[in-house]
């Protein structure tokens, strides 16, 4: 998994880990603050998926936990199908 600020998929990969995923969004941990309302590009890969899935998402929630790690909740611009989720998990 990768996470980049903005819509161009450029700059450093800010992703640490994918926490949860659904058809409408995901929760993940990132290395630095990404403010609520910002757009990110998230790329997901799995053993059963031939090509990575690249998704635009908007940050719905951004909080720093007790360890100083940023927790994000994002909403996909385009809904994922159950089959796509099954291939990447």
N, CA, C and O atoms as CSV, one atom per row, in Angstrom:
chain,resi,resn,atom,element,x,y,z
A,1,UNK,N,N,0.825,-1.168,0.000
A,1,UNK,CA,C,0.000,0.000,0.000
A,1,UNK,C,C,0.880,1.245,0.000
A,1,UNK,O,O,1.923,1.298,0.652
A,2,UNK,N,N,0.424,2.243,-0.752
A,2,UNK,CA,C,1.080,3.546,-0.719
A,2,UNK,C,C,0.017,4.623,-0.505
A,2,UNK,O,O,-1.160,4.415,-0.802
A,3,UNK,N,N,0.442,5.767,0.010
A,3,UNK,CA,C,-0.442,6.915,0.199
A,3,UNK,C,C,0.356,8.175,-0.118
A,3,UNK,O,O,1.407,8.423,0.474
A,4,UNK,N,N,-0.156,8.966,-1.060
A,4,UNK,CA,C,0.490,10.208,-1.465
A,4,UNK,C,C,-0.506,11.354,-1.356
A,4,UNK,O,O,-1.673,11.206,-1.719
A,5,UNK,N,N,-0.043,12.501,-0.854
A,5,UNK,CA,C,-0.885,13.702,-0.794
A,5,UNK,C,C,-1.168,14.200,-2.202
A,5,UNK,O,O,-0.333,14.076,-3.098
A,6,UNK,N,N,-2.362,14.766,-2.387
A,6,UNK,CA,C,-2.726,15.350,-3.667
A,6,UNK,C,C,-3.267,14.322,-4.642
A,6,UNK,O,O,-3.503,13.169,-4.280
A,7,UNK,N,N,-3.462,14.750,-5.886
A,7,UNK,CA,C,-4.057,13.885,-6.901
A,7,UNK,C,C,-3.060,13.362,-7.925
A,7,UNK,O,O,-3.436,12.591,-8.808
A,8,UNK,N,N,-1.799,13.764,-7.825
A,8,UNK,CA,C,-0.818,13.423,-8.857
A,8,UNK,C,C,0.010,12.177,-8.533
A,8,UNK,O,O,0.822,11.756,-9.357
A,9,UNK,N,N,-0.172,11.585,-7.367
A,9,UNK,CA,C,0.571,10.377,-6.982
A,9,UNK,C,C,2.082,10.645,-6.974
A,9,UNK,O,O,2.877,9.810,-7.405
A,10,UNK,N,N,2.457,11.824,-6.474
A,10,UNK,CA,C,3.864,12.201,-6.423
A,10,UNK,C,C,4.266,12.477,-4.984
A,10,UNK,O,O,3.414,12.602,-4.105
A,11,UNK,N,N,5.555,12.569,-4.752
A,11,UNK,CA,C,6.057,12.834,-3.411
A,11,UNK,C,C,6.290,11.546,-2.658
A,11,UNK,O,O,6.149,10.457,-3.215
A,12,UNK,N,N,6.646,11.668,-1.390
A,12,UNK,CA,C,6.983,10.474,-0.604
A,12,UNK,C,C,5.748,9.633,-0.285
A,12,UNK,O,O,4.631,10.141,-0.186
A,13,UNK,N,N,5.984,8.342,-0.131
A,13,UNK,CA,C,4.931,7.434,0.325
A,13,UNK,C,C,4.766,7.656,1.829
A,13,UNK,O,O,5.703,7.437,2.597
A,14,UNK,N,N,3.589,8.084,2.243
A,14,UNK,CA,C,3.342,8.403,3.650
A,14,UNK,C,C,2.720,7.244,4.424
A,14,UNK,O,O,2.577,7.330,5.643
A,15,UNK,N,N,2.351,6.167,3.743
A,15,UNK,CA,C,1.654,5.053,4.388
A,15,UNK,C,C,2.568,4.260,5.303
A,15,UNK,O,O,3.733,4.012,4.990
A,16,UNK,N,N,2.011,3.868,6.444
A,16,UNK,CA,C,2.663,2.917,7.341
A,16,UNK,C,C,1.936,1.580,7.250
A,16,UNK,O,O,2.557,0.546,7.005
A,17,UNK,N,N,0.609,1.602,7.451
A,17,UNK,CA,C,-0.154,0.351,7.445
A,17,UNK,C,C,-1.618,0.602,7.113
A,17,UNK,O,O,-2.165,1.662,7.416
A,18,UNK,N,N,-2.238,-0.383,6.490
A,18,UNK,CA,C,-3.671,-0.397,6.261
A,18,UNK,C,C,-4.311,-1.056,7.467
A,18,UNK,O,O,-3.968,-2.187,7.814
A,19,UNK,N,N,-5.238,-0.362,8.110
A,19,UNK,CA,C,-5.874,-0.865,9.323
A,19,UNK,C,C,-7.171,-1.594,8.988
A,19,UNK,O,O,-7.449,-2.657,9.543
A,20,UNK,N,N,-7.966,-1.021,8.079
A,20,UNK,CA,C,-9.277,-1.570,7.745
A,20,UNK,C,C,-9.653,-1.072,6.357
A,20,UNK,O,O,-9.234,0.010,5.946
A,21,UNK,N,N,-10.446,-1.864,5.634
A,21,UNK,CA,C,-10.876,-1.454,4.296
A,21,UNK,C,C,-12.312,-1.897,4.071
A,21,UNK,O,O,-12.741,-2.941,4.562
A,22,UNK,N,N,-13.054,-1.079,3.315
A,22,UNK,CA,C,-14.420,-1.431,2.935
A,22,UNK,C,C,-14.691,-0.909,1.537
A,22,UNK,O,O,-13.816,-0.316,0.906
A,23,UNK,N,N,-15.904,-1.132,1.055
A,23,UNK,CA,C,-16.276,-0.653,-0.272
A,23,UNK,C,C,-16.249,0.867,-0.370
A,23,UNK,O,O,-16.019,1.408,-1.451
A,24,UNK,N,N,-16.481,1.568,0.746
A,24,UNK,CA,C,-16.583,3.028,0.689
A,24,UNK,C,C,-15.359,3.779,1.207
A,24,UNK,O,O,-15.248,4.988,1.000
A,25,UNK,N,N,-14.439,3.083,1.878
A,25,UNK,CA,C,-13.277,3.785,2.419
A,25,UNK,C,C,-12.318,2.874,3.141
A,25,UNK,O,O,-12.388,1.651,3.022
A,26,UNK,N,N,-11.416,3.485,3.894
A,26,UNK,CA,C,-10.393,2.723,4.610
A,26,UNK,C,C,-9.895,3.520,5.809
A,26,UNK,O,O,-10.084,4.732,5.906
A,27,UNK,N,N,-9.250,2.790,6.721
A,27,UNK,CA,C,-8.514,3.409,7.819
A,27,UNK,C,C,-7.066,3.012,7.637
A,27,UNK,O,O,-6.777,1.862,7.306
A,28,UNK,N,N,-6.144,3.951,7.850
A,28,UNK,CA,C,-4.730,3.666,7.698
A,28,UNK,C,C,-3.909,4.531,8.624
A,28,UNK,O,O,-4.382,5.543,9.139
A,29,UNK,N,N,-2.673,4.120,8.828
A,29,UNK,CA,C,-1.734,4.938,9.585
A,29,UNK,C,C,-0.729,5.527,8.603
A,29,UNK,O,O,-0.321,4.879,7.638
A,30,UNK,N,N,-0.337,6.784,8.875
A,30,UNK,CA,C,0.594,7.490,7.998
A,30,UNK,C,C,1.687,8.162,8.824
A,30,UNK,O,O,1.555,8.318,10.038
A,31,UNK,N,N,2.761,8.553,8.153
A,31,UNK,CA,C,3.950,9.105,8.811
A,31,UNK,C,C,3.824,10.567,9.239
A,31,UNK,O,O,4.566,11.017,10.111
A,32,UNK,N,N,2.900,11.311,8.641
A,32,UNK,CA,C,2.784,12.740,8.927
A,32,UNK,C,C,1.321,13.152,8.839
A,32,UNK,O,O,0.486,12.400,8.337
A,33,UNK,N,N,1.022,14.325,9.318
A,33,UNK,CA,C,-0.354,14.814,9.298
A,33,UNK,C,C,-0.831,15.032,7.863
A,33,UNK,O,O,-0.109,15.574,7.025
A,34,UNK,N,N,-2.041,14.605,7.606
A,34,UNK,CA,C,-2.774,14.931,6.384
A,34,UNK,C,C,-4.124,15.437,6.877
A,34,UNK,O,O,-4.885,14.696,7.499
A,35,UNK,N,N,-4.410,16.679,6.600
A,35,UNK,CA,C,-5.586,17.337,7.159
A,35,UNK,C,C,-6.896,16.800,6.585
A,35,UNK,O,O,-6.950,16.332,5.448
A,36,UNK,N,N,-7.939,16.878,7.393
A,36,UNK,CA,C,-9.286,16.520,6.959
A,36,UNK,C,C,-9.648,17.364,5.733
A,36,UNK,O,O,-9.382,18.565,5.690
A,37,UNK,N,N,-10.255,16.718,4.746
A,37,UNK,CA,C,-10.657,17.401,3.524
A,37,UNK,C,C,-9.644,17.306,2.397
A,37,UNK,O,O,-9.993,17.543,1.241
A,38,UNK,N,N,-8.381,16.959,2.709
A,38,UNK,CA,C,-7.371,16.837,1.659
A,38,UNK,C,C,-7.624,15.586,0.820
A,38,UNK,O,O,-8.212,14.612,1.288
A,39,UNK,N,N,-7.168,15.637,-0.423
A,39,UNK,CA,C,-7.259,14.500,-1.326
A,39,UNK,C,C,-5.950,13.730,-1.286
A,39,UNK,O,O,-4.872,14.321,-1.228
A,40,UNK,N,N,-6.050,12.402,-1.316
A,40,UNK,CA,C,-4.882,11.532,-1.359
A,40,UNK,C,C,-5.071,10.495,-2.464
A,40,UNK,O,O,-6.194,10.200,-2.872
A,41,UNK,N,N,-3.960,9.953,-2.937
A,41,UNK,CA,C,-3.979,8.826,-3.861
A,41,UNK,C,C,-3.455,7.625,-3.088
A,41,UNK,O,O,-2.351,7.652,-2.544
A,42,UNK,N,N,-4.260,6.577,-3.050
A,42,UNK,CA,C,-3.871,5.351,-2.355
A,42,UNK,C,C,-3.775,4.227,-3.379
A,42,UNK,O,O,-4.682,4.027,-4.187
A,43,UNK,N,N,-2.670,3.503,-3.335
A,43,UNK,CA,C,-2.464,2.361,-4.216
A,43,UNK,C,C,-2.470,1.108,-3.364
A,43,UNK,O,O,-1.763,1.023,-2.360
A,44,UNK,N,N,-3.276,0.134,-3.771
A,44,UNK,CA,C,-3.400,-1.129,-3.044
A,44,UNK,C,C,-2.973,-2.282,-3.937
A,44,UNK,O,O,-3.264,-2.293,-5.133
A,45,UNK,N,N,-2.282,-3.248,-3.352
A,45,UNK,CA,C,-1.853,-4.444,-4.072
A,45,UNK,C,C,-2.184,-5.671,-3.247
A,45,UNK,O,O,-2.291,-5.602,-2.023
A,46,UNK,N,N,-2.344,-6.785,-3.922
A,46,UNK,CA,C,-2.577,-8.049,-3.240
A,46,UNK,C,C,-2.028,-9.196,-4.063
A,46,UNK,O,O,-1.718,-9.036,-5.244
A,47,UNK,N,N,-1.910,-10.344,-3.439
A,47,UNK,CA,C,-1.367,-11.510,-4.144
A,47,UNK,C,C,-2.230,-11.939,-5.320
A,47,UNK,O,O,-1.706,-12.419,-6.325
A,48,UNK,N,N,-3.531,-11.776,-5.212
A,48,UNK,CA,C,-4.453,-12.225,-6.242
A,48,UNK,C,C,-4.769,-11.148,-7.279
A,48,UNK,O,O,-5.538,-11.396,-8.208
A,49,UNK,N,N,-4.196,-9.978,-7.135
A,49,UNK,CA,C,-4.507,-8.883,-8.048
A,49,UNK,C,C,-3.334,-8.667,-8.991
A,49,UNK,O,O,-2.203,-8.471,-8.545
A,50,UNK,N,N,-3.599,-8.701,-10.294
A,50,UNK,CA,C,-2.543,-8.597,-11.297
A,50,UNK,C,C,-1.883,-7.219,-11.284
A,50,UNK,O,O,-0.658,-7.116,-11.333
A,51,UNK,N,N,-2.689,-6.165,-11.218
A,51,UNK,CA,C,-2.172,-4.798,-11.204
A,51,UNK,C,C,-2.622,-4.095,-9.934
A,51,UNK,O,O,-3.682,-4.414,-9.393
A,52,UNK,N,N,-1.835,-3.146,-9.451
A,52,UNK,CA,C,-2.269,-2.367,-8.282
A,52,UNK,C,C,-3.546,-1.585,-8.590
A,52,UNK,O,O,-3.781,-1.183,-9.730
A,53,UNK,N,N,-4.358,-1.379,-7.571
A,53,UNK,CA,C,-5.549,-0.545,-7.689
A,53,UNK,C,C,-5.181,0.839,-7.171
A,53,UNK,O,O,-4.750,0.984,-6.027
A,54,UNK,N,N,-5.353,1.859,-8.016
A,54,UNK,CA,C,-5.044,3.235,-7.632
A,54,UNK,C,C,-6.365,3.956,-7.398
A,54,UNK,O,O,-7.229,3.981,-8.274
A,55,UNK,N,N,-6.521,4.547,-6.199
A,55,UNK,CA,C,-7.775,5.164,-5.808
A,55,UNK,C,C,-7.576,6.587,-5.305
A,55,UNK,O,O,-6.636,6.872,-4.562
A,56,UNK,N,N,-8.463,7.465,-5.715
A,56,UNK,CA,C,-8.520,8.804,-5.126
A,56,UNK,C,C,-9.426,8.733,-3.912
A,56,UNK,O,O,-10.451,8.052,-3.933
A,57,UNK,N,N,-9.050,9.432,-2.863
A,57,UNK,CA,C,-9.852,9.437,-1.638
A,57,UNK,C,C,-9.754,10.793,-0.968
A,57,UNK,O,O,-8.784,11.528,-1.157
A,58,UNK,N,N,-10.767,11.113,-0.184
A,58,UNK,CA,C,-10.714,12.334,0.616
A,58,UNK,C,C,-10.583,11.951,2.085
A,58,UNK,O,O,-11.202,10.991,2.545
A,59,UNK,N,N,-9.783,12.701,2.804
A,59,UNK,CA,C,-9.558,12.432,4.225
A,59,UNK,C,C,-10.794,12.889,4.995
A,59,UNK,O,O,-11.173,14.060,4.955
A,60,UNK,N,N,-11.411,11.945,5.694
A,60,UNK,CA,C,-12.618,12.218,6.464
A,60,UNK,C,C,-12.300,12.483,7.933
A,60,UNK,O,O,-13.008,13.229,8.610
A,61,UNK,N,N,-11.217,11.858,8.417
A,61,UNK,CA,C,-10.795,12.048,9.813
A,61,UNK,C,C,-9.281,11.900,9.875
A,61,UNK,O,O,-8.709,11.046,9.197
A,62,UNK,N,N,-8.633,12.728,10.684
A,62,UNK,CA,C,-7.183,12.692,10.863
A,62,UNK,C,C,-6.881,12.969,12.331
A,62,UNK,O,O,-7.143,14.059,12.838
A,63,UNK,N,N,-6.324,11.963,13.004
A,63,UNK,CA,C,-6.023,12.100,14.439
A,63,UNK,C,C,-4.659,11.493,14.745
A,63,UNK,O,O,-4.248,10.508,14.132
A,64,UNK,N,N,-3.974,12.096,15.695
A,64,UNK,CA,C,-2.696,11.567,16.147
A,64,UNK,C,C,-2.949,10.732,17.396
A,64,UNK,O,O,-3.607,11.189,18.331
A,65,UNK,N,N,-2.419,9.491,17.412
A,65,UNK,CA,C,-2.630,8.636,18.583
A,65,UNK,C,C,-1.584,8.906,19.657
A,65,UNK,O,O,-0.721,9.766,19.478
A,66,UNK,N,N,-1.654,8.181,20.771
A,66,UNK,CA,C,-0.762,8.394,21.917
A,66,UNK,C,C,0.709,8.147,21.565
A,66,UNK,O,O,1.596,8.691,22.223
A,67,UNK,N,N,0.978,7.333,20.534
A,67,UNK,CA,C,2.346,7.038,20.115
A,67,UNK,C,C,2.880,8.043,19.091
A,67,UNK,O,O,4.019,7.923,18.639
A,68,UNK,N,N,2.055,9.037,18.725
A,68,UNK,CA,C,2.483,10.037,17.757
A,68,UNK,C,C,2.260,9.647,16.317
A,68,UNK,O,O,2.718,10.349,15.416
A,69,UNK,N,N,1.564,8.540,16.071
A,69,UNK,CA,C,1.280,8.066,14.717
A,69,UNK,C,C,-0.056,8.658,14.265
A,69,UNK,O,O,-1.004,8.722,15.048
A,70,UNK,N,N,-0.132,9.087,13.010
A,70,UNK,CA,C,-1.355,9.675,12.478
A,70,UNK,C,C,-2.279,8.586,11.947
A,70,UNK,O,O,-1.868,7.738,11.155
A,71,UNK,N,N,-3.529,8.619,12.392
A,71,UNK,CA,C,-4.572,7.695,11.967
A,71,UNK,C,C,-5.513,8.450,11.034
A,71,UNK,O,O,-6.019,9.515,11.388
A,72,UNK,N,N,-5.752,7.895,9.831
A,72,UNK,CA,C,-6.641,8.523,8.868
A,72,UNK,C,C,-7.838,7.636,8.583
A,72,UNK,O,O,-7.735,6.409,8.588
A,73,UNK,N,N,-8.958,8.261,8.338
A,73,UNK,CA,C,-10.116,7.592,7.753
A,73,UNK,C,C,-10.354,8.304,6.433
A,73,UNK,O,O,-10.495,9.526,6.398
A,74,UNK,N,N,-10.400,7.539,5.342
A,74,UNK,CA,C,-10.596,8.114,4.013
A,74,UNK,C,C,-11.841,7.528,3.367
A,74,UNK,O,O,-12.243,6.399,3.651
A,75,UNK,N,N,-12.437,8.323,2.492
A,75,UNK,CA,C,-13.585,7.878,1.704
A,75,UNK,C,C,-13.174,7.843,0.241
A,75,UNK,O,O,-12.649,8.824,-0.285
A,76,UNK,N,N,-13.415,6.700,-0.422
A,76,UNK,CA,C,-13.054,6.546,-1.832
A,76,UNK,C,C,-13.903,7.462,-2.700
A,76,UNK,O,O,-15.076,7.695,-2.410
A,77,UNK,N,N,-13.305,7.974,-3.759
A,77,UNK,CA,C,-14.055,8.746,-4.744
A,77,UNK,C,C,-14.980,7.809,-5.526
A,77,UNK,O,O,-16.108,8.170,-5.860
A,78,UNK,N,N,-14.483,6.599,-5.811
A,78,UNK,CA,C,-15.257,5.590,-6.531
A,78,UNK,C,C,-15.306,4.336,-5.669
A,78,UNK,O,O,-14.265,3.832,-5.249
A,79,UNK,N,N,-16.483,3.840,-5.406
A,79,UNK,CA,C,-16.706,2.685,-4.548
A,79,UNK,C,C,-15.968,1.439,-5.063
A,79,UNK,O,O,-15.964,1.171,-6.265
A,80,UNK,N,N,-15.345,0.681,-4.149
A,80,UNK,CA,C,-14.706,-0.593,-4.490
A,80,UNK,C,C,-15.761,-1.698,-4.534
A,80,UNK,O,O,-16.756,-1.646,-3.811
A,81,UNK,N,N,-15.537,-2.689,-5.380
A,81,UNK,CA,C,-16.429,-3.843,-5.390
A,81,UNK,C,C,-15.944,-4.861,-4.373
A,81,UNK,O,O,-14.781,-4.843,-3.969
A,82,UNK,N,N,-16.837,-5.746,-3.963
A,82,UNK,CA,C,-16.448,-6.807,-3.036
A,82,UNK,C,C,-15.350,-7.677,-3.645
A,82,UNK,O,O,-14.436,-8.105,-2.939
A,83,UNK,N,N,-15.434,-7.941,-4.950
A,83,UNK,CA,C,-14.423,-8.762,-5.626
A,83,UNK,C,C,-13.036,-8.101,-5.563
A,83,UNK,O,O,-12.032,-8.785,-5.362
A,84,UNK,N,N,-12.983,-6.783,-5.734
A,84,UNK,CA,C,-11.691,-6.074,-5.650
A,84,UNK,C,C,-11.120,-6.171,-4.238
A,84,UNK,O,O,-9.922,-6.397,-4.064
A,85,UNK,N,N,-11.966,-6.002,-3.240
A,85,UNK,CA,C,-11.508,-6.108,-1.853
A,85,UNK,C,C,-10.984,-7.515,-1.567
A,85,UNK,O,O,-9.949,-7.673,-0.920
A,86,UNK,N,N,-11.689,-8.527,-2.045
A,86,UNK,CA,C,-11.272,-9.910,-1.816
A,86,UNK,C,C,-9.903,-10.194,-2.435
A,86,UNK,O,O,-9.117,-10.954,-1.868
A,87,UNK,N,N,-9.609,-9.596,-3.586
A,87,UNK,CA,C,-8.333,-9.836,-4.252
A,87,UNK,C,C,-7.152,-9.174,-3.542
A,87,UNK,O,O,-6.024,-9.656,-3.644
A,88,UNK,N,N,-7.395,-8.088,-2.833
A,88,UNK,CA,C,-6.273,-7.375,-2.212
A,88,UNK,C,C,-6.112,-7.697,-0.732
A,88,UNK,O,O,-5.142,-7.263,-0.111
A,89,UNK,N,N,-7.041,-8.449,-0.159
A,89,UNK,CA,C,-6.922,-8.780,1.265
A,89,UNK,C,C,-6.521,-10.222,1.464
A,89,UNK,O,O,-6.375,-10.671,2.601
